[in-house]
Amino acid sequence: MKHCDNFVVSEKKFLNSTFFKLKLKAKENLPLIKAGQFVEVQVNSDSKVLLRRPISINDVDSQTNEISLIIQTVGQGTKELAKINEGEEINLVYPLGNGFNIEGENPLLVGGGVGIAPLLYLAKNFHAKGIKPKVLLGFRSQEQMIDLKEYEKYADVYISTQDGSVGSKGLVTENEIFTQSYDTIYTCGPTPMMRAISDYSLKNNIKCYASLENKMACGIGACLCCVQNTTEGHKCTCTEGPVFNVKDIIW
């Protein structure tokens, strides 16, 4: 069931030069939210930005009734969201999309760029089942990294940077972690990265789920901006995704 509610910004924190985190407190009890689902955020009505912005849910705290979002400032809408202050209200339509299924006893979670955001809550879900997943996170450089202490609470964390300033040098697909065995892979990030992870999983007969980052203007399947070609025809990423089994995706 979808909700449209105002949240209070309980915390705002800049994580690096382009990423910031918003912790949002609900006025009512939060509904059930799955890892991998997202919200549509209303941008300040005084701005010239008319459409809401789709943002992955980074974390959920049912005890404090808060959700967290990690946002990358890439356009006018996210630049406007970066101006919001603690104590102000923000309107969300949520929870949207299908989210991840928690499967496997030996999972690998792979994220790149802002695609690392939904993997925290996913790792937390695995940890709650007594499973400590491995998480591989890719960044361009140390300057693009965020503090990973929260991830380290629930998972064994590995890092790749393209310039080698932290962790392994190169693309995430070149990380030595892929010499180990897994029964399930979950990934979110740039399309070329996810396509490479998909190829690896199919070649090695590993079940793999990808959370696509197609442009989602409405979040309810009305505008058809986010349509993805699949083996079963065209599907709306915002309603039938964003999480797909990679064997069903036609990249």
Summary of the structure (lengths in Angstrom):
residues: 251
radius of gyration: 17.4
end to end distance: 29.7
largest distance: 51.6
contacts: 844
relative contact order: 0.15
helix: 23%
strand: 36%
